[in-house]
C-alpha cells in the first residue's frame, strides 16, 4: 500500500470517527435530558444500564511540588461521565 492510499484511508477514518463522535454526543445528550427529567443518575432498559457520575480531578503542571503549593494552586476540574454496559 502506498503512502497516498494510507493517508487517504486515515483521513476517511478520521472523518468517520468525527461523525460517530457527534452521533454518540447526540444520544448521550438525549440520555442526559431523560435523566434530568426523571431526577435520576441511573437508567435501565431491557438490555442496557447507564449510570452518570460526577468526577473531580486536580492537576498542576509541575511535578513534585510541596503540598501547600499544591493546595493553593491546583485546579479542580469536575466533569460528568456516563458509563453504559450491556446486561
C-alpha positions, 0 to 999 in steps of 0.5 A: 500500500502506498503512502497516498492510499494510507493517508487517504484511508486515515483521513476517511477514518478520521472523518468517520470517527468525527461523525460517530463522535457527534452521533454518540454526543447526540444520544448521550445528550438525549440520555442526559435530558431523560435523566434530568427529567426523571431526577435520576443518575441511573437508567435501565432498559431491557438490555442496557444500564447507564449510570452518570457520575460526577468526577473531580480531578486536580492537576498542576503542571509541575511535578513534585511540588510541596503540598501547600503549593499544591493546595493553593494552586491546583485546579479542580476540574469536575466533569460528568461521565456516563458509563453504559454496559450491556446486561 
